[in-house]
Structure formats: structure tokens, C-alpha cells
Amino acid sequence: MYPVSFFYFLFSTNVKKSIKDYYDTIGVPFSNMVYFEHLRIFAICMVDRFITKLTIEEYDFNYDAKEKMSDLLKNGCIVLHSHYGGWAASANNDTKDINNKVNIVMKEVLSESIKDIENSRDLENNLNIIDLNKGGITVSIEIANALMNDEIVAIMGDRASNKSGELGMDFFGKEAFFNKNPFQIAYKTNKPILVYFVIFKSMKKYSVEFTKIELDKTLEEKVAVKKAMKVYIKMYEKTILNHPNQWFNFYNFWEKK
């Protein structure tokens, strides 16, 4: 990963600017060494996404209260991931001890040949990718069917696939736009949300931190959604400050696009 990271270190000037803005916003010193290490951690986490499909037994995922988390996963819920740390690698580990199907909602940008390889492994690991490239109606139907079957639906909380899903929230003292869709789905389906952060510790070692959010049905939907999103964002801020080099939104996150 060192030569790969060095290549991007030299040529991805737009990424460097966005990462510098990120460090400035969270109040953490930035340097070339910090930037290189940030790229290297990203490279490791992305490669682990694929390696864990084949050799998950070589990896160590440390959980707090794993039994509590497993109960939630077995009964079906919305797992709220973020573009942070080893979220993709952890999905392969979470399917080992449960029979429940895991549906990951994401915009897939892999080449078709890599998709074919990954999909063949996903079938074995009880994983399913709900590709946002299929369009809103198809994706909505797949999500609804999965939740009706008490399956797990994993959605990104820090990036909406379209502007209608964005909601401006305070994030490190500035307005940033998060994905309100998973919270609205949870409100309508009465499914809990499992906020889930997978933190890279060292080679083949991750720690997992999570919290459960249940939408308050005594409140109007908009109010309940915003209240739940504040809990998620507070946990996200805390996680970032503890491990700032695992933030993988490589664009100006505080600018509405």
C-alpha cells in the first residue's frame, strides 16, 4: 500500500485540499506526513473489503457487548454505516454468526469484472449489494422487501444519493448535509437503527463501536428524524476526534453539492 498511497499523494491534489479543509474544520494539525498516512489507512481498509471475503478468519474484530448487537442483527434492523474506517470489511465478519441476510445500500463504482468476482463471494457470505445506480424505485422496493423479511439493511448516513435525501445539520460547528432517508425508513417501518463504526487499529485488527437508536413515534416524523440524527452525528464527531485519519469523504463535506 505504500507505493499506491505515494502515487495518490503526488497526483491527487483535489483530494489533498479536501482533506486539509477537513482537518482544519475539526481542529487537528495537518501536514504532508498526516496526509500520506490518511491515504495509506484508506488503501488498507479498501483492500480489506475484498480480502475479508476470502480469509475472514485471519481478521480480528473486537466488539463491545457483541451479544447485544447480534440480537439486533438477528431480528432485522437498519445498520447505519459511514464513509469511515473498515465499514466494508466488517460486513463479511458480521455474517459469520447470523443467518440473517445483509443488504448493503451503496453506489457501486467497481468495474464489471470485479463486480462479478465480488458478487460470487457475496452469495456465499449471505451478502447482497443494493446498487443505487439501479434507480430510486427499484432500490426502494428492495429495501422495503428486505425489512419486511426482517433482514439487515445497511445504509450510509453521511451521504445521500440525491438532494431530496439531504438534511443540513450542525457538524463540528458548521452546517453539513447528511442522509435523512435511513431515519425516515426507520420511523415508517418501526425498525431500530444500529449506528456502527468500524475502526482500524493495526493490520487485520479492527474495533467496532455501536449504539442503538429507536425513533420516537410520539413525535412528528420530521422532529423524530432530526432528534435521532443528532445522536448519530454526536457519535460520529466523537469517533472522528479519536481517530481522525479514518475519514473517507474525499470532497468538501461542508459544501452542498
ChimeraX commands (.cxc) that place a marker at each C-alpha (Angstrom):
marker #1 position 0.00,0.00,0.00 radius 0.5
marker #1 position 2.97,2.35,0.40 radius 0.5
marker #1 position 3.64,2.83,-3.36 radius 0.5
marker #1 position -0.10,3.08,-4.11 radius 0.5
marker #1 position -0.54,5.68,-1.39 radius 0.5
marker #1 position 2.51,7.60,-2.62 radius 0.5
marker #1 position 1.08,7.76,-6.15 radius 0.5
marker #1 position -2.10,9.40,-4.88 radius 0.5
marker #1 position -0.04,11.57,-2.53 radius 0.5
marker #1 position 1.72,13.05,-5.58 radius 0.5
marker #1 position -1.14,13.39,-8.02 radius 0.5
marker #1 position -4.48,13.72,-6.18 radius 0.5
marker #1 position -4.23,17.43,-5.44 radius 0.5
marker #1 position -8.00,17.85,-5.19 radius 0.5
marker #1 position -8.13,15.16,-2.51 radius 0.5
marker #1 position -5.35,16.84,-0.56 radius 0.5
marker #1 position -7.24,20.12,-0.49 radius 0.5
marker #1 position -10.45,18.49,0.76 radius 0.5
marker #1 position -8.58,16.55,3.47 radius 0.5
marker #1 position -6.78,19.72,4.59 radius 0.5
marker #1 position -10.15,21.51,4.87 radius 0.5
marker #1 position -11.42,18.57,6.91 radius 0.5
marker #1 position -8.50,18.70,9.37 radius 0.5
marker #1 position -8.85,22.48,9.67 radius 0.5
marker #1 position -12.56,22.11,10.44 radius 0.5
marker #1 position -12.09,19.51,13.18 radius 0.5
marker #1 position -9.16,21.45,14.65 radius 0.5
marker #1 position -6.41,18.85,14.11 radius 0.5
marker #1 position -2.94,19.85,12.72 radius 0.5
marker #1 position -2.34,18.86,9.09 radius 0.5
marker #1 position 0.96,18.05,7.35 radius 0.5
marker #1 position 2.26,16.02,4.41 radius 0.5
marker #1 position 3.01,13.13,6.77 radius 0.5
marker #1 position -0.54,13.24,8.15 radius 0.5
marker #1 position -1.93,13.32,4.59 radius 0.5
marker #1 position 0.17,10.34,3.45 radius 0.5
marker #1 position -0.86,8.26,6.47 radius 0.5
marker #1 position -4.51,9.17,5.82 radius 0.5
marker #1 position -4.23,7.83,2.26 radius 0.5
marker #1 position -2.44,4.68,3.45 radius 0.5
marker #1 position -5.15,3.82,6.00 radius 0.5
marker #1 position -7.78,4.34,3.32 radius 0.5
marker #1 position -5.94,1.98,0.96 radius 0.5
marker #1 position -5.67,-0.72,3.62 radius 0.5
marker #1 position -9.37,-0.51,4.53 radius 0.5
marker #1 position -10.44,-0.71,0.89 radius 0.5
marker #1 position -8.25,-3.74,0.18 radius 0.5
marker #1 position -9.53,-5.42,3.35 radius 0.5
marker #1 position -13.03,-5.16,1.89 radius 0.5
marker #1 position -12.02,-7.82,-0.65 radius 0.5
marker #1 position -9.55,-9.90,1.36 radius 0.5
marker #1 position -12.04,-10.48,4.19 radius 0.5
marker #1 position -14.36,-12.20,1.73 radius 0.5
marker #1 position -11.77,-14.95,1.32 radius 0.5
marker #1 position -9.89,-15.10,4.64 radius 0.5
marker #1 position -12.15,-13.56,7.28 radius 0.5
marker #1 position -10.80,-15.97,9.89 radius 0.5
marker #1 position -7.43,-14.16,9.75 radius 0.5
marker #1 position -9.01,-10.91,10.91 radius 0.5
marker #1 position -9.77,-9.78,14.44 radius 0.5
marker #1 position -12.88,-7.65,15.06 radius 0.5
marker #1 position -13.25,-6.59,18.69 radius 0.5
marker #1 position -16.81,-5.75,19.79 radius 0.5
marker #1 position -18.23,-4.22,22.93 radius 0.5
marker #1 position -21.30,-6.23,24.00 radius 0.5
marker #1 position -21.36,-8.32,20.83 radius 0.5
marker #1 position -24.31,-10.42,22.11 radius 0.5
marker #1 position -26.49,-7.32,22.29 radius 0.5
marker #1 position -25.53,-6.35,18.76 radius 0.5
marker #1 position -26.12,-9.88,17.45 radius 0.5
marker #1 position -29.67,-9.89,18.87 radius 0.5
marker #1 position -30.44,-6.72,16.94 radius 0.5
marker #1 position -28.98,-8.12,13.73 radius 0.5
marker #1 position -30.85,-11.42,14.02 radius 0.5
marker #1 position -34.21,-9.64,14.31 radius 0.5
marker #1 position -33.57,-7.28,11.40 radius 0.5
marker #1 position -32.66,-3.62,11.62 radius 0.5
marker #1 position -31.15,-0.69,9.75 radius 0.5
marker #1 position -27.39,-0.60,10.16 radius 0.5
marker #1 position -26.15,2.95,9.76 radius 0.5
marker #1 position -22.63,3.00,8.33 radius 0.5
marker #1 position -20.48,5.98,7.42 radius 0.5
marker #1 position -17.63,6.53,4.97 radius 0.5
marker #1 position -15.23,5.86,7.78 radius 0.5
marker #1 position -12.76,3.12,8.72 radius 0.5
marker #1 position -13.35,-0.53,7.83 radius 0.5
marker #1 position -17.12,-0.47,7.38 radius 0.5
marker #1 position -16.97,-2.60,4.20 radius 0.5
marker #1 position -14.66,-5.25,5.68 radius 0.5
marker #1 position -16.83,-5.69,8.77 radius 0.5
marker #1 position -19.87,-6.81,6.79 radius 0.5
marker #1 position -18.08,-10.04,5.88 radius 0.5
marker #1 position -17.42,-10.70,9.56 radius 0.5
marker #1 position -20.94,-9.90,10.76 radius 0.5
marker #1 position -22.50,-12.59,8.58 radius 0.5
marker #1 position -20.46,-15.41,10.17 radius 0.5
marker #1 position -22.60,-15.91,13.26 radius 0.5
marker #1 position -26.06,-14.99,12.00 radius 0.5
marker #1 position -28.27,-16.47,9.34 radius 0.5
marker #1 position -29.85,-13.14,8.51 radius 0.5
marker #1 position -29.17,-11.66,5.09 radius 0.5
marker #1 position -27.23,-8.39,4.95 radius 0.5
marker #1 position -28.25,-5.90,2.27 radius 0.5
marker #1 position -25.75,-3.08,1.73 radius 0.5
marker #1 position -27.20,0.01,0.03 radius 0.5
marker #1 position -24.42,1.78,-1.88 radius 0.5
marker #1 position -23.48,3.31,-5.21 radius 0.5
marker #1 position -21.19,0.71,-6.70 radius 0.5
marker #1 position -18.37,2.05,-8.88 radius 0.5
marker #1 position -16.40,-1.14,-9.45 radius 0.5
marker #1 position -15.66,-2.44,-12.92 radius 0.5
marker #1 position -17.96,-5.21,-14.14 radius 0.5
marker #1 position -15.22,-7.87,-13.92 radius 0.5
marker #1 position -14.53,-7.06,-10.26 radius 0.5
marker #1 position -18.27,-6.94,-9.56 radius 0.5
marker #1 position -18.64,-10.49,-10.93 radius 0.5
marker #1 position -15.89,-11.78,-8.64 radius 0.5
marker #1 position -17.26,-9.94,-5.61 radius 0.5
marker #1 position -20.86,-11.00,-6.26 radius 0.5
marker #1 position -19.85,-14.68,-6.37 radius 0.5
marker #1 position -18.33,-14.32,-2.90 radius 0.5
marker #1 position -21.29,-12.29,-1.61 radius 0.5
marker #1 position -23.63,-15.19,-2.38 radius 0.5
marker #1 position -21.51,-17.44,-0.18 radius 0.5
marker #1 position -21.30,-14.85,2.62 radius 0.5
marker #1 position -25.05,-14.08,2.66 radius 0.5
marker #1 position -24.43,-10.53,1.43 radius 0.5
marker #1 position -26.39,-8.56,-1.13 radius 0.5
marker #1 position -25.48,-5.20,-2.66 radius 0.5
marker #1 position -28.46,-2.93,-3.35 radius 0.5
marker #1 position -26.87,-0.74,-6.02 radius 0.5
marker #1 position -28.14,2.85,-6.02 radius 0.5
marker #1 position -27.31,3.01,-9.73 radius 0.5
marker #1 position -30.47,0.95,-10.34 radius 0.5
marker #1 position -32.69,3.96,-9.61 radius 0.5
marker #1 position -34.89,5.15,-6.77 radius 0.5
marker #1 position -37.98,2.97,-7.34 radius 0.5
marker #1 position -36.05,-0.30,-7.67 radius 0.5
marker #1 position -33.88,0.50,-4.65 radius 0.5
marker #1 position -36.91,1.45,-2.52 radius 0.5
marker #1 position -38.66,-1.82,-3.34 radius 0.5
marker #1 position -35.57,-3.87,-2.50 radius 0.5
marker #1 position -35.13,-2.08,0.84 radius 0.5
marker #1 position -38.81,-2.48,1.74 radius 0.5
marker #1 position -38.80,-6.18,0.90 radius 0.5
marker #1 position -35.66,-6.79,2.94 radius 0.5
marker #1 position -37.05,-5.07,6.05 radius 0.5
marker #1 position -40.39,-6.89,5.71 radius 0.5
marker #1 position -38.41,-10.14,5.79 radius 0.5
marker #1 position -36.58,-8.98,8.95 radius 0.5
marker #1 position -33.29,-8.79,7.08 radius 0.5
marker #1 position -30.49,-6.31,7.75 radius 0.5
marker #1 position -30.29,-3.19,5.60 radius 0.5
marker #1 position -27.03,-1.23,5.80 radius 0.5
marker #1 position -27.19,2.38,4.62 radius 0.5
marker #1 position -24.71,5.25,4.61 radius 0.5
marker #1 position -25.71,8.01,7.00 radius 0.5
marker #1 position -23.23,10.64,5.88 radius 0.5
marker #1 position -24.02,10.79,2.17 radius 0.5
marker #1 position -27.41,10.93,0.45 radius 0.5
marker #1 position -27.77,9.64,-3.11 radius 0.5
marker #1 position -29.86,12.66,-4.12 radius 0.5
marker #1 position -30.61,16.18,-2.88 radius 0.5
marker #1 position -34.10,15.25,-1.66 radius 0.5
marker #1 position -32.49,12.97,0.92 radius 0.5
marker #1 position -30.18,15.65,2.33 radius 0.5
marker #1 position -30.74,17.41,5.64 radius 0.5
marker #1 position -28.46,20.18,6.89 radius 0.5
marker #1 position -27.14,19.52,10.41 radius 0.5
marker #1 position -24.54,21.09,12.67 radius 0.5
marker #1 position -21.29,19.14,12.33 radius 0.5
marker #1 position -18.18,20.46,14.07 radius 0.5
marker #1 position -19.78,23.90,14.27 radius 0.5
marker #1 position -20.62,24.19,10.56 radius 0.5
marker #1 position -23.59,23.05,8.50 radius 0.5
marker #1 position -23.11,19.78,6.66 radius 0.5
marker #1 position -25.61,17.64,4.78 radius 0.5
marker #1 position -26.44,14.14,5.96 radius 0.5
marker #1 position -28.70,11.37,4.68 radius 0.5
marker #1 position -32.12,11.53,6.35 radius 0.5
marker #1 position -33.51,8.56,4.36 radius 0.5
marker #1 position -32.49,5.75,6.78 radius 0.5
marker #1 position -34.08,7.64,9.68 radius 0.5
marker #1 position -37.31,8.15,7.74 radius 0.5
marker #1 position -37.35,4.46,6.83 radius 0.5
marker #1 position -36.84,3.51,10.48 radius 0.5
marker #1 position -39.70,5.78,11.53 radius 0.5
marker #1 position -42.10,4.30,8.96 radius 0.5
marker #1 position -41.14,0.64,9.48 radius 0.5
marker #1 position -40.67,0.69,13.29 radius 0.5
marker #1 position -37.21,-0.81,12.84 radius 0.5
marker #1 position -34.34,0.20,15.14 radius 0.5
marker #1 position -31.15,1.79,13.83 radius 0.5
marker #1 position -27.75,0.37,14.73 radius 0.5
marker #1 position -25.15,3.15,14.38 radius 0.5
marker #1 position -21.97,1.33,13.57 radius 0.5
marker #1 position -18.32,2.45,13.41 radius 0.5
marker #1 position -15.51,0.04,12.48 radius 0.5
marker #1 position -12.13,1.47,13.49 radius 0.5
marker #1 position -8.83,0.31,12.01 radius 0.5
marker #1 position -6.33,-0.49,14.78 radius 0.5
marker #1 position -3.48,-2.33,13.07 radius 0.5
marker #1 position -3.02,-4.83,10.26 radius 0.5
marker #1 position -6.02,-7.19,10.26 radius 0.5
marker #1 position -7.33,-5.74,13.53 radius 0.5
marker #1 position -10.44,-3.59,13.92 radius 0.5
marker #1 position -12.59,-2.47,16.83 radius 0.5
marker #1 position -16.35,-1.99,16.50 radius 0.5
marker #1 position -18.34,0.66,18.35 radius 0.5
marker #1 position -22.11,0.86,18.07 radius 0.5
marker #1 position -25.23,2.32,19.59 radius 0.5
marker #1 position -28.93,1.63,19.12 radius 0.5
marker #1 position -31.36,4.39,18.12 radius 0.5
marker #1 position -35.12,3.97,18.18 radius 0.5
marker #1 position -37.20,6.69,16.56 radius 0.5
marker #1 position -39.63,8.41,18.93 radius 0.5
marker #1 position -43.06,7.68,17.43 radius 0.5
marker #1 position -44.74,10.08,19.88 radius 0.5
marker #1 position -43.15,12.91,17.88 radius 0.5
marker #1 position -43.94,14.14,14.40 radius 0.5
marker #1 position -41.77,12.40,11.82 radius 0.5
marker #1 position -39.59,15.43,10.97 radius 0.5
marker #1 position -38.92,16.14,14.64 radius 0.5
marker #1 position -38.17,12.49,15.46 radius 0.5
marker #1 position -35.83,12.17,12.47 radius 0.5
marker #1 position -33.84,15.27,13.41 radius 0.5
marker #1 position -33.59,14.16,17.03 radius 0.5
marker #1 position -32.23,10.74,16.01 radius 0.5
marker #1 position -29.80,12.27,13.53 radius 0.5
marker #1 position -28.31,14.42,16.30 radius 0.5
marker #1 position -27.49,11.26,18.28 radius 0.5
marker #1 position -25.75,9.77,15.22 radius 0.5
marker #1 position -23.80,12.93,14.47 radius 0.5
marker #1 position -22.65,13.32,18.07 radius 0.5
marker #1 position -21.23,9.78,17.99 radius 0.5
marker #1 position -19.63,10.47,14.58 radius 0.5
marker #1 position -17.88,13.59,15.92 radius 0.5
marker #1 position -16.53,11.71,18.93 radius 0.5
marker #1 position -15.24,8.86,16.75 radius 0.5
marker #1 position -13.57,11.25,14.31 radius 0.5
marker #1 position -11.74,13.14,17.05 radius 0.5
marker #1 position -10.42,9.86,18.45 radius 0.5
marker #1 position -9.29,8.57,15.03 radius 0.5
marker #1 position -9.19,11.48,12.54 radius 0.5
marker #1 position -7.25,9.66,9.80 radius 0.5
marker #1 position -10.11,7.25,9.00 radius 0.5
marker #1 position -12.46,9.81,7.42 radius 0.5
marker #1 position -13.07,8.77,3.79 radius 0.5
marker #1 position -15.20,11.57,2.35 radius 0.5
marker #1 position -12.69,12.99,-0.11 radius 0.5
marker #1 position -14.51,16.16,-1.09 radius 0.5
marker #1 position -15.62,19.38,0.64 radius 0.5
marker #1 position -18.11,17.79,3.00 radius 0.5
marker #1 position -19.35,21.12,4.31 radius 0.5
marker #1 position -20.34,22.39,0.88 radius 0.5
marker #1 position -23.73,21.42,-0.51 radius 0.5
marker #1 position -23.38,19.70,-3.87 radius 0.5
marker link #1:1,2 radius 0.2
marker link #1:2,3 radius 0.2
marker link #1:3,4 radius 0.2
marker link #1:4,5 radius 0.2
marker link #1:5,6 radius 0.2
marker link #1:6,7 radius 0.2
marker link #1:7,8 radius 0.2
marker link #1:8,9 radius 0.2
marker link #1:9,10 radius 0.2
marker link #1:10,11 radius 0.2
marker link #1:11,12 radius 0.2
marker link #1:12,13 radius 0.2
marker link #1:13,14 radius 0.2
marker link #1:14,15 radius 0.2
marker link #1:15,16 radius 0.2
marker link #1:16,17 radius 0.2
marker link #1:17,18 radius 0.2
marker link #1:18,19 radius 0.2
marker link #1:19,20 radius 0.2
marker link #1:20,21 radius 0.2
marker link #1:21,22 radius 0.2
marker link #1:22,23 radius 0.2
marker link #1:23,24 radius 0.2
marker link #1:24,25 radius 0.2
marker link #1:25,26 radius 0.2
marker link #1:26,27 radius 0.2
marker link #1:27,28 radius 0.2
marker link #1:28,29 radius 0.2
marker link #1:29,30 radius 0.2
marker link #1:30,31 radius 0.2
marker link #1:31,32 radius 0.2
marker link #1:32,33 radius 0.2
marker link #1:33,34 radius 0.2
marker link #1:34,35 radius 0.2
marker link #1:35,36 radius 0.2
marker link #1:36,37 radius 0.2
marker link #1:37,38 radius 0.2
marker link #1:38,39 radius 0.2
marker link #1:39,40 radius 0.2
marker link #1:40,41 radius 0.2
marker link #1:41,42 radius 0.2
marker link #1:42,43 radius 0.2
marker link #1:43,44 radius 0.2
marker link #1:44,45 radius 0.2
marker link #1:45,46 radius 0.2
marker link #1:46,47 radius 0.2
marker link #1:47,48 radius 0.2
marker link #1:48,49 radius 0.2
marker link #1:49,50 radius 0.2
marker link #1:50,51 radius 0.2
marker link #1:51,52 radius 0.2
marker link #1:52,53 radius 0.2
marker link #1:53,54 radius 0.2
marker link #1:54,55 radius 0.2
marker link #1:55,56 radius 0.2
marker link #1:56,57 radius 0.2
marker link #1:57,58 radius 0.2
marker link #1:58,59 radius 0.2
marker link #1:59,60 radius 0.2
marker link #1:60,61 radius 0.2
marker link #1:61,62 radius 0.2
marker link #1:62,63 radius 0.2
marker link #1:63,64 radius 0.2
marker link #1:64,65 radius 0.2
marker link #1:65,66 radius 0.2
marker link #1:66,67 radius 0.2
marker link #1:67,68 radius 0.2
marker link #1:68,69 radius 0.2
marker link #1:69,70 radius 0.2
marker link #1:70,71 radius 0.2
marker link #1:71,72 radius 0.2
marker link #1:72,73 radius 0.2
marker link #1:73,74 radius 0.2
marker link #1:74,75 radius 0.2
marker link #1:75,76 radius 0.2
marker link #1:76,77 radius 0.2
marker link #1:77,78 radius 0.2
marker link #1:78,79 radius 0.2
marker link #1:79,80 radius 0.2
marker link #1:80,81 radius 0.2
marker link #1:81,82 radius 0.2
marker link #1:82,83 radius 0.2
marker link #1:83,84 radius 0.2
marker link #1:84,85 radius 0.2
marker link #1:85,86 radius 0.2
marker link #1:86,87 radius 0.2
marker link #1:87,88 radius 0.2
marker link #1:88,89 radius 0.2
marker link #1:89,90 radius 0.2
marker link #1:90,91 radius 0.2
marker link #1:91,92 radius 0.2
marker link #1:92,93 radius 0.2
marker link #1:93,94 radius 0.2
marker link #1:94,95 radius 0.2
marker link #1:95,96 radius 0.2
marker link #1:96,97 radius 0.2
marker link #1:97,98 radius 0.2
marker link #1:98,99 radius 0.2
marker link #1:99,100 radius 0.2
marker link #1:100,101 radius 0.2
marker link #1:101,102 radius 0.2
marker link #1:102,103 radius 0.2
marker link #1:103,104 radius 0.2
marker link #1:104,105 radius 0.2
marker link #1:105,106 radius 0.2
marker link #1:106,107 radius 0.2
marker link #1:107,108 radius 0.2
marker link #1:108,109 radius 0.2
marker link #1:109,110 radius 0.2
marker link #1:110,111 radius 0.2
marker link #1:111,112 radius 0.2
marker link #1:112,113 radius 0.2
marker link #1:113,114 radius 0.2
marker link #1:114,115 radius 0.2
marker link #1:115,116 radius 0.2
marker link #1:116,117 radius 0.2
marker link #1:117,118 radius 0.2
marker link #1:118,119 radius 0.2
marker link #1:119,120 radius 0.2
marker link #1:120,121 radius 0.2
marker link #1:121,122 radius 0.2
marker link #1:122,123 radius 0.2
marker link #1:123,124 radius 0.2
marker link #1:124,125 radius 0.2
marker link #1:125,126 radius 0.2
marker link #1:126,127 radius 0.2
marker link #1:127,128 radius 0.2
marker link #1:128,129 radius 0.2
marker link #1:129,130 radius 0.2
marker link #1:130,131 radius 0.2
marker link #1:131,132 radius 0.2
marker link #1:132,133 radius 0.2
marker link #1:133,134 radius 0.2
marker link #1:134,135 radius 0.2
marker link #1:135,136 radius 0.2
marker link #1:136,137 radius 0.2
marker link #1:137,138 radius 0.2
marker link #1:138,139 radius 0.2
marker link #1:139,140 radius 0.2
marker link #1:140,141 radius 0.2
marker link #1:141,142 radius 0.2
marker link #1:142,143 radius 0.2
marker link #1:143,144 radius 0.2
marker link #1:144,145 radius 0.2
marker link #1:145,146 radius 0.2
marker link #1:146,147 radius 0.2
marker link #1:147,148 radius 0.2
marker link #1:148,149 radius 0.2
marker link #1:149,150 radius 0.2
marker link #1:150,151 radius 0.2
marker link #1:151,152 radius 0.2
marker link #1:152,153 radius 0.2
marker link #1:153,154 radius 0.2
marker link #1:154,155 radius 0.2
marker link #1:155,156 radius 0.2
marker link #1:156,157 radius 0.2
marker link #1:157,158 radius 0.2
marker link #1:158,159 radius 0.2
marker link #1:159,160 radius 0.2
marker link #1:160,161 radius 0.2
marker link #1:161,162 radius 0.2
marker link #1:162,163 radius 0.2
marker link #1:163,164 radius 0.2
marker link #1:164,165 radius 0.2
marker link #1:165,166 radius 0.2
marker link #1:166,167 radius 0.2
marker link #1:167,168 radius 0.2
marker link #1:168,169 radius 0.2
marker link #1:169,170 radius 0.2
marker link #1:170,171 radius 0.2
marker link #1:171,172 radius 0.2
marker link #1:172,173 radius 0.2
marker link #1:173,174 radius 0.2
marker link #1:174,175 radius 0.2
marker link #1:175,176 radius 0.2
marker link #1:176,177 radius 0.2
marker link #1:177,178 radius 0.2
marker link #1:178,179 radius 0.2
marker link #1:179,180 radius 0.2
marker link #1:180,181 radius 0.2
marker link #1:181,182 radius 0.2
marker link #1:182,183 radius 0.2
marker link #1:183,184 radius 0.2
marker link #1:184,185 radius 0.2
marker link #1:185,186 radius 0.2
marker link #1:186,187 radius 0.2
marker link #1:187,188 radius 0.2
marker link #1:188,189 radius 0.2
marker link #1:189,190 radius 0.2
marker link #1:190,191 radius 0.2
marker link #1:191,192 radius 0.2
marker link #1:192,193 radius 0.2
marker link #1:193,194 radius 0.2
marker link #1:194,195 radius 0.2
marker link #1:195,196 radius 0.2
marker link #1:196,197 radius 0.2
marker link #1:197,198 radius 0.2
marker link #1:198,199 radius 0.2
marker link #1:199,200 radius 0.2
marker link #1:200,201 radius 0.2
marker link #1:201,202 radius 0.2
marker link #1:202,203 radius 0.2
marker link #1:203,204 radius 0.2
marker link #1:204,205 radius 0.2
marker link #1:205,206 radius 0.2
marker link #1:206,207 radius 0.2
marker link #1:207,208 radius 0.2
marker link #1:208,209 radius 0.2
marker link #1:209,210 radius 0.2
marker link #1:210,211 radius 0.2
marker link #1:211,212 radius 0.2
marker link #1:212,213 radius 0.2
marker link #1:213,214 radius 0.2
marker link #1:214,215 radius 0.2
marker link #1:215,216 radius 0.2
marker link #1:216,217 radius 0.2
marker link #1:217,218 radius 0.2
marker link #1:218,219 radius 0.2
marker link #1:219,220 radius 0.2
marker link #1:220,221 radius 0.2
marker link #1:221,222 radius 0.2
marker link #1:222,223 radius 0.2
marker link #1:223,224 radius 0.2
marker link #1:224,225 radius 0.2
marker link #1:225,226 radius 0.2
marker link #1:226,227 radius 0.2
marker link #1:227,228 radius 0.2
marker link #1:228,229 radius 0.2
marker link #1:229,230 radius 0.2
marker link #1:230,231 radius 0.2
marker link #1:231,232 radius 0.2
marker link #1:232,233 radius 0.2
marker link #1:233,234 radius 0.2
marker link #1:234,235 radius 0.2
marker link #1:235,236 radius 0.2
marker link #1:236,237 radius 0.2
marker link #1:237,238 radius 0.2
marker link #1:238,239 radius 0.2
marker link #1:239,240 radius 0.2
marker link #1:240,241 radius 0.2
marker link #1:241,242 radius 0.2
marker link #1:242,243 radius 0.2
marker link #1:243,244 radius 0.2
marker link #1:244,245 radius 0.2
marker link #1:245,246 radius 0.2
marker link #1:246,247 radius 0.2
marker link #1:247,248 radius 0.2
marker link #1:248,249 radius 0.2
marker link #1:249,250 radius 0.2
marker link #1:250,251 radius 0.2
marker link #1:251,252 radius 0.2
marker link #1:252,253 radius 0.2
marker link #1:253,254 radius 0.2
marker link #1:254,255 radius 0.2
marker link #1:255,256 radius 0.2
marker link #1:256,257 radius 0.2
view
